[in-house]
Amino acid sequence: MNTKTKRRKGKKLTDKEKWRIWRQRVFKRDRFTCQLCGQRGGYIEPHHIKRKFDYPKLRYNVHNGITLCGRCHKMVTGYEDEWVDVLNKIKKKKLTLKVWNTFWQNMSSALKTQVKKLKREKIYEHIKNRIAGWKQRQKKSRIQ
């Protein structure tokens, strides 16, 4: 925790302090890397998987957060309902190629337009490669 929260011992944290703590925890868990395109460092943002206005109790829950770069965050924002399952599975490293292909094929035309506009078509291949990497690591851990 930072020094501000230590000095306020016994007092309720402000929303700004809670936000900073939540944000840092999400970034650390995701190793300061965009979980969609794989950009490491640079301009990254925390994203609420389930909208904070629709689920106020999950606002500061680290499990409801994921790290995205600015461009991927723009792509996801406004289409949260479509992305919720995929982002949860990416976060838990349980996304399968079948689920990813189905999501990509059933993506709404508005979201497809947003993906093309932000030049994020390579995300599909990146996620496919990440899934393959997860499977290889799982096989290695089973062998050992």
Secondary structure, DSSP 8 states (H G I E B T S, - for coil): --HHHHHTTTS---HHHHHHHHHHHHHHHTTTB-TTT--BSSSEEEEESS-TTT-GGGTT-GGGEEEEEHHHHHHHTT-HHHHHHHHHHHHHT---HHHHHHHHHH--HHHHHHHHHTT-TTHHHHHHHHHHHHHHHHHHHHH-
